[in-house]
């Protein structure tokens, strides 16, 4: 390789760095002033570093077989910044690729046409937007899912989101420095890393202040024993992430507390409770619903892929095997547990156990009723799981054929927030920590033989699931914005 080529590579890299650096204030201004969330093929670029922005562009080559550079998207951001946009989610990567296929139209004209419904819809300065009605959110429980939900809600509040985390509710008792301990758990996470921002503790008023969000900490020994209105909280959505109450009677206790209007359970609901997998049956959510379930992390991971495959190829029957990270329901060392095998040490064993996810799919996707069996193996990793879908189809296909279909689904369908796609022979579970897709199809692992297909679907059983929960809360609260390019809301 000649020295000229080496020099050219370095010069090109420095140019891309400079452009990505110039993009950051535009991305931030669109987000905080206009509440416009920008992304590159579904990967949000808000609060990203220069390298993070460049890597998001690099991902496009893997899935679209097409290069995308910050040099292509920077002009799009510049144009968007001048259009006085209303609230929206805009994928500048997809806009750039789409524009490359256009002929005889200027970039400015193209962008204006693509986002026309929100052009000129800017609703005033930040001070005015802060006075708009927000939806109060309460986290009942502050464990693994509760803290990840808090992180996402706090992050989204930076753009003037209409969801506002107002309180967390925990059990009575605890250490003298209980608040500081809970703040520390939110501030540092062994799996997901440090909190992106600052957290302080208001001991006198029993509150946490995270990135300017004032979050009341309420101690209670029951869901029906809190007067939220005494804290200035009203008409709130309570997200119960304790898993202790799963039926109408138990979850209905929340509605007896003053200031609560709706309840969302972060576990499979029992009885007549609607189990919602966002993107699949979220159209069933009505204004009259007061209690809903967000199903399970595994159900959220597999149902979107199963729907897509069933719609295109027809699923006759199949088996779902889940290789699941251990959870704090298991024991660190061998000890008594009411569940079979779960009493054995989680960090030392693969633990064969049952899962209701295969049957639960039918609650969100009735056409799959009776078609699936399922089992699970808990393995000694703290996060990120995998579902292996062994399916018999109505139509024959090839690995290339079904992968092409799932790639297209992940990039351009209404399930793009639920299904992600990776085509690398080197990825492992830790590569998917923090993914906010419900599931990620591993194309390199796909097996197809006639009408029999085996699909491998990764999922961050904590972050991906929490993102799905927040999407449901958005819909319950009526906070949904148009998506560009294309139609739909998120």
C-alpha positions in Angstrom: 0.0 0.0 0.0 1.4 3.4 -1.0 1.9 6.2 1.4 -0.5 8.3 -0.6 -3.3 5.9 0.0 -2.5 5.8 3.8 -2.5 9.6 3.9 -5.8 9.7 2.0 -7.5 7.3 4.5 -6.4 9.5 7.4 -7.4 12.7 5.8 -10.8 11.2 4.9 -11.3 10.1 8.5 -10.4 13.5 9.9 -12.9 15.1 7.5 -15.7 12.7 8.7 -14.8 13.5 12.3 -15.1 17.2 11.7 -18.5 16.8 9.9 -19.8 14.5 12.7 -18.7 17.1 15.3 -20.6 19.8 13.4 -23.7 17.6 13.4 -23.9 17.4 17.2 -25.3 20.9 17.9 -27.9 20.5 15.1 -29.0 17.1 16.4 -29.3 18.6 19.9 -31.1 21.7 18.9 -33.7 19.7 16.9 -34.2 17.5 19.9 -34.5 20.0 22.6 -36.1 22.9 20.7 -38.4 21.0 18.3 -38.7 17.6 20.0 -37.4 16.0 16.8 -35.7 12.7 17.3 -33.2 12.0 14.6 -31.8 8.5 13.8 -29.8 6.6 11.2 -31.6 3.4 10.2 -33.4 3.2 13.5 -30.4 4.0 15.6 -30.9 7.3 17.6 -28.0 9.7 17.3 -29.1 12.0 20.1 -26.4 12.4 22.8 -24.0 10.4 20.7 -20.3 11.1 20.5 -18.5 11.8 17.2 -17.5 8.1 17.0 -21.0 7.0 17.8 -22.5 9.0 15.0 -19.9 7.7 12.5 -20.5 4.1 13.6 -24.3 4.5 13.2 -23.6 5.5 9.5 -21.2 2.6 9.1 -24.0 0.1 10.2 -25.9 1.0 7.0 -23.4 -0.8 4.8 -24.1 -4.0 6.7 -27.8 -4.0 6.2 -28.4 -2.0 2.9 -25.3 -3.0 1.0 -24.8 0.7 0.4 -22.3 3.1 1.9 -23.6 6.0 3.9 -21.4 8.9 5.1 -21.9 11.8 7.4 -21.2 13.9 4.3 -24.6 12.6 3.0 -26.6 13.3 6.1 -25.1 16.5 7.4 -26.8 18.7 4.7 -30.1 17.0 5.6 -29.7 18.2 9.2 -28.9 21.7 8.1 -32.1 21.8 6.1 -34.2 20.3 8.8 -32.9 23.0 11.2 -34.4 25.7 9.1 -37.9 24.3 8.7 -39.4 25.1 12.1 -40.5 21.5 12.5 -43.1 20.1 14.9 -42.6 17.0 16.9 -41.4 14.0 14.8 -39.1 11.1 14.5 -36.9 11.5 11.4 -34.5 8.9 10.0 -31.9 11.0 8.2 -30.1 7.8 7.1 -33.1 6.6 5.2 -33.8 10.0 3.8 -30.2 10.1 2.5 -30.4 6.7 0.8 -33.9 7.6 -0.6 -32.6 10.8 -2.1 -29.7 9.0 -3.8 -32.4 7.3 -5.9 -34.1 10.5 -6.9 -33.5 12.4 -10.1 -33.9 16.0 -11.0 -34.9 17.3 -7.6 -32.9 19.4 -5.2 -32.1 18.1 -1.7 -33.9 21.0 -0.1 -37.1 20.4 -2.1 -36.9 16.6 -1.5 -36.6 17.1 2.3 -39.4 19.6 2.5 -41.7 17.2 0.6 -40.7 14.3 2.8 -41.5 16.0 6.1 -44.2 18.3 4.8 -46.8 17.4 7.5 -44.6 18.9 10.3 -43.0 21.8 8.4 -43.8 25.1 10.2 -45.4 23.3 13.1 -42.9 24.4 15.8 -44.9 25.3 18.9 -42.9 28.0 20.5 -39.9 28.5 22.8 -38.8 26.0 25.4 -40.4 27.9 28.2 -43.8 27.7 26.4 -43.5 24.0 25.7 -42.7 23.3 29.4 -46.2 24.7 30.2 -47.9 22.1 28.0 -49.7 19.3 29.7 -47.5 16.4 30.6 -48.4 12.9 31.7 -47.3 11.9 35.2 -45.5 8.6 35.4 -45.0 6.6 38.6 -42.7 3.6 38.9 -44.0 1.1 41.4 -40.9 -0.9 42.3 -37.3 0.0 41.5 -35.5 -3.2 40.5 -33.8 -4.0 37.2 -36.6 -3.0 35.0 -37.7 -0.1 37.1 -34.3 1.5 37.0 -33.9 1.0 33.2 -37.4 2.5 32.7 -36.2 5.5 34.8 -33.2 5.9 32.6 -35.2 5.9 29.4 -37.9 8.2 30.8 -35.3 10.7 32.1 -33.4 10.5 28.8 -36.6 11.3 26.8 -37.6 14.1 29.0 -34.6 16.1 27.6 -36.5 16.6 24.4 -39.6 17.9 26.1 -41.4 14.6 26.0 -44.9 14.6 27.4 -44.1 11.8 29.8 -42.6 12.9 33.0 -41.3 10.6 35.7 -42.7 12.0 38.9 -42.2 9.3 41.5 -40.9 5.9 42.4 -42.5 3.8 45.1 -40.6 1.3 47.2 -41.3 -0.8 50.3 -41.2 0.6 53.8 -38.0 0.2 55.8 -34.5 -0.1 54.5 -31.2 1.3 55.6 -30.7 4.7 57.1 -29.0 5.8 53.8 -31.7 4.2 51.7 -32.1 7.2 49.3 -28.3 7.3 48.6 -28.2 3.6 48.0 -31.1 3.8 45.5 -29.4 6.8 43.8 -26.2 4.8 43.6 -28.0 1.9 41.9 -29.4 4.3 39.3 -26.1 6.0 38.9 -24.0 2.8 38.3 -25.0 -0.4 36.6 -22.7 -3.4 36.2 -24.4 -4.4 32.9 -25.5 -1.1 31.3 -22.8 1.2 32.6 -23.0 4.6 34.2 -26.0 6.8 34.1 -25.6 9.5 31.4 -26.0 12.6 33.5 -26.0 13.7 37.1 -28.0 12.5 40.0 -28.3 14.2 43.4 -30.2 13.3 46.6 -32.7 15.6 48.4 -32.7 13.9 51.8 -35.0 16.4 53.4 -37.8 16.0 50.9 -37.0 12.4 50.1 -36.4 12.8 46.4 -33.9 12.2 43.6 -32.9 14.8 41.1 -31.7 13.3 37.8 -30.8 15.5 34.9 -33.1 18.2 36.4 -36.0 15.7 36.8 -37.4 15.9 40.4 -38.4 12.4 41.3 -40.2 11.8 44.6 -39.3 8.7 46.5 -42.4 7.3 48.2 -42.3 4.5 50.8 -45.4 2.4 51.0 -46.5 -1.1 52.0 -49.3 -1.4 49.5 -50.5 -0.1 46.1 -53.7 1.3 47.5 -52.1 3.2 50.3 -50.6 6.2 48.5 -52.1 9.6 48.1 -50.2 10.8 45.0 -52.1 14.1 44.8 -50.4 15.1 48.1 -47.2 15.2 46.0 -48.7 17.2 43.2 -49.2 14.0 41.0 -52.5 13.4 39.3 -54.0 11.3 36.5 -50.8 9.3 36.6 -49.9 6.0 34.8 -48.4 3.6 37.4 -45.9 1.1 35.9 -45.9 -1.8 38.3 -42.6 -3.6 37.8 -42.7 -5.7 41.0 -44.6 -8.6 39.4 -46.3 -9.3 42.7 -49.8 -8.5 41.4 -50.8 -9.8 38.0 -54.6 -10.0 37.9 -57.4 -7.4 37.8 -58.0 -7.6 41.5 -54.4 -7.1 42.6 -53.5 -4.5 40.0 -56.8 -2.7 40.6 -55.5 -1.8 44.1 -53.4 0.9 42.4 -56.5 2.6 41.1 -57.8 3.0 44.7 -54.9 5.4 45.4 -55.6 9.1 44.7 -54.0 10.4 41.6 -53.9 7.2 39.5 -55.7 6.8 36.3 -54.0 3.8 34.6 -51.8 0.8 35.4 -49.3 -1.0 33.3 -47.8 -4.3 34.4 -44.3 -5.3 33.3 -45.0 -9.0 33.3 -47.6 -11.3 31.7 -51.1 -10.5 33.0 -53.6 -13.1 34.1 -57.2 -13.5 33.4 -58.8 -10.9 31.0 -56.0 -8.4 31.2 -54.8 -7.4 27.7 -51.2 -8.6 27.1 -49.8 -6.0 24.7 -46.7 -6.5 22.5 -46.1 -3.1 21.1 -46.2 -3.0 17.3 -48.3 -6.2 17.2 -51.5 -5.7 19.0 -51.1 -2.2 20.4 -54.0 -1.2 18.3 -56.2 -2.9 20.9 -55.3 -0.3 23.5 -58.3 1.9 24.0 -58.9 5.1 26.0 -61.1 3.1 28.4 -58.4 0.6 29.4 -57.2 1.2 32.9 -55.1 -2.0 33.4 -52.8 -3.4 30.8 -49.8 -5.9 30.7 -46.7 -5.5 28.6 -46.3 -9.3 28.5 -42.8 -10.7 29.0 -39.4 -9.9 27.5 -39.3 -13.2 25.6 -42.9 -12.7 24.2 -41.9 -9.3 23.0 -38.7 -10.7 21.4 -40.3 -13.5 19.4 -43.8 -12.3 18.6 -42.8 -9.6 16.0 -40.5 -12.1 14.1 -43.2 -14.7 14.2 -45.8 -12.3 12.9 -43.6 -11.2 10.0 -42.7 -14.8 9.1 -46.3 -16.0 9.5 -47.6 -13.2 7.2 -45.1 -14.0 4.5 -44.5 -17.7 4.7 -47.2 -19.1 7.0 -46.2 -20.9 10.2 -47.6 -24.4 10.5 -46.1 -25.2 13.9 -42.8 -24.9 15.7 -40.8 -25.0 18.9 -39.2 -22.0 20.7 -36.2 -22.7 22.8 -35.0 -19.7 24.9 -31.4 -19.4 26.1 -32.0 -16.8 28.8 -29.7 -14.8 31.1 -30.1 -15.6 34.7 -32.3 -13.2 36.8 -32.4 -12.3 40.4 -35.2 -14.8 40.9 -32.5 -17.4 40.9 -30.0 -18.2 43.7 -26.4 -17.2 43.7 -25.5 -20.5 45.4 -27.6 -23.7 45.8 -30.5 -23.0 48.1 -34.2 -23.6 48.5 -36.4 -22.3 45.7 -40.1 -23.1 45.1 -39.4 -23.5 41.4 -38.0 -26.7 39.9 -34.2 -26.5 39.4 -34.1 -22.8 40.1 -32.6 -23.4 43.5 -29.3 -24.4 41.9 -26.6 -21.8 41.6 -27.3 -19.4 38.7 -23.7 -18.4 38.0 -22.5 -22.0 38.0 -25.1 -23.9 36.0 -27.2 -24.0 32.9 -30.7 -24.5 34.4 -33.4 -26.1 32.4 -36.7 -24.5 33.2 -40.1 -23.7 31.6 -41.3 -20.6 29.8 -44.9 -19.5 29.1 -43.7 -17.3 26.2 -44.6 -19.8 23.4 -48.2 -20.0 24.7 -48.3 -16.3 25.5 -47.6 -15.4 21.9 -51.2 -16.3 21.1 -52.5 -13.6 23.4 -50.9 -11.0 21.2 -51.1 -13.0 17.9 -54.2 -15.2 18.0 -53.4 -16.9 14.7 -50.5 -18.7 16.5 -52.7 -20.4 19.1 -51.8 -24.0 19.5 -48.9 -23.9 17.0 -45.9 -23.5 19.4 -44.2 -25.4 22.2 -41.5 -23.8 24.3 -38.8 -24.3 26.9 -36.0 -22.3 28.4 -32.5 -22.7 29.6 -31.1 -20.2 32.1 -27.4 -19.7 31.5 -24.6 -18.0 33.5 -24.7 -14.6 31.8 -26.3 -11.5 33.5 -28.1 -10.0 30.5 -29.0 -10.6 26.8 -30.8 -13.8 25.8 -31.6 -15.7 22.7 -34.7 -17.3 21.3 -34.3 -20.2 18.8 -37.3 -20.5 16.6 -37.6 -23.9 14.9 -40.5 -23.5 12.5 -42.3 -25.5 9.9 -43.6 -23.2 7.2 -46.4 -23.4 4.6 -44.0 -22.2 1.9 -40.5 -23.4 1.1 -37.7 -20.9 1.3 -33.9 -20.6 1.5 -31.7 -19.0 4.2 -31.0 -16.2 1.8 -34.6 -15.7 0.9 -35.9 -15.5 4.5 -32.9 -13.3 5.6 -33.6 -10.9 2.7 -37.2 -10.7 3.8 -36.4 -10.1 7.5 -33.7 -7.5 6.6 -36.4 -5.6 4.6 -38.8 -6.0 7.5 -36.3 -4.6 10.0 -35.5 -1.6 7.8 -38.7 -0.6 6.1 -41.7 -2.1 7.8 -43.9 -0.9 10.6 -42.0 -3.4 12.8 -38.7 -1.6 12.4 -38.6 -0.6 16.1 -39.3 -4.2 17.1 -37.1 -6.2 14.8 -33.4 -5.5 14.2 -31.1 -7.4 11.9 -27.4 -8.3 12.1 -25.3 -10.0 9.5 -21.9 -10.6 11.1 -20.1 -13.9 11.8 -18.5 -12.5 14.9 -21.3 -11.1 17.1 -21.9 -12.5 20.6 -24.4 -11.8 23.4 -22.5 -8.8 24.9 -22.7 -7.0 21.6 -26.4 -6.5 22.1 -26.3 -5.0 25.6 -28.4 -1.8 25.4 -30.3 -2.7 22.2 -33.8 -1.2 22.3 -35.2 -3.4 19.7 -37.5 -6.2 21.0 -35.4 -8.8 19.1 -32.4 -9.0 16.7 -32.3 -11.6 13.9 -28.9 -13.1 13.5 -28.7 -13.7 9.7 -25.5 -15.7 9.8 -27.1 -18.3 12.0 -30.3 -18.8 9.9 -30.9 -22.4 8.7 -33.4 -23.2 6.0 -34.3 -26.5 4.4 -37.4 -26.5 2.2 -40.2 -25.6 4.5 -38.2 -25.9 7.7 -36.5 -22.9 9.1 -34.5 -22.2 12.2 -34.1 -18.6 13.2 -31.9 -17.2 16.0 -33.1 -14.0 17.7 -31.0 -12.1 20.2 -32.7 -9.8 22.7 -31.6 -7.6 25.6 -34.1 -8.9 28.0 -33.8 -5.7 30.1 -33.2 -2.7 27.8 -35.1 -4.0 24.8 -38.1 -4.9 26.9 -38.0 -1.6 28.8 -38.1 0.2 25.5 -41.2 -1.7 24.5 -42.8 -0.8 27.9 -42.2 2.9 27.3 -43.7 2.6 23.8 -46.9 1.3 25.4 -46.9 4.1 28.0 -46.6 6.6 25.2 -49.7 5.2 23.5 -51.6 5.0 26.8 -50.7 8.7 27.3 -51.5 9.7 23.8 -47.9 10.7 23.1 -47.1 9.5 19.6 -45.3 11.4 16.9 -45.2 11.0 13.1 -42.3 9.1 11.6 -40.3 10.1 8.5 -39.7 8.7 5.9 -42.9 6.7 5.6 -46.0 6.7 7.6 -46.8 5.6 11.1 -46.2 6.7 14.7 -43.9 5.8 17.5 
